[in-house]
Amino acid sequence: MAANDPIFGIAGDALRLRSQRMALLASNIANAATPNYKARDFDFQKALTAANAGSAAETAANGALGYRVPLETSLDGNTVELSTEQTLFAENAVQYRTTLSFLQGRMSTLMTAIKGE
């Protein structure tokens, strides 16, 4: 979806970015006990701005990707802080669902208009 889509606006890109971020956070959680694993995340607003400027959602996410700096260092070099990752995953899941609900409402409105009800 293009950022200037008159029907969906940036919601399609936001949904794709939320999905990519969810996968990245899930990967961090899955590797919480992997020695030397470096937790990664991307700045959602920066990625959405890039997607709104015309970049593909995946390219925008990669451009905003970085490593998370832990609050406490680990002896095995792993930078995943499980509580932080779980909190960010839950927040992102709520935001994903909110964006999806918006798109579902938009589709419902369009279907009503098409049917002439």
C-alpha angles and dihedrals in degrees: 000000000000119000089236092053104143093213105041103017112190095333093098092054090044090054092050091048092048089052092050091048091050090054091048093050091046089053090052091051092047090053097047091119098039111114114241093006111151116214113231134195138157133230102254096200092049091049092047091050090052091048089049088053090057106273119133112258093246092049090047091051092049090050091055095043121122145149121271116239109223123227090221126032121236125221092226094052095249112141098193113119102193097206091051093048093047092050093049091046091052092047091048091048091054091048090047091053091047092053091046091051090051091052092046090052091049091050091048090052091049092049090051090051093047092050090048095232 
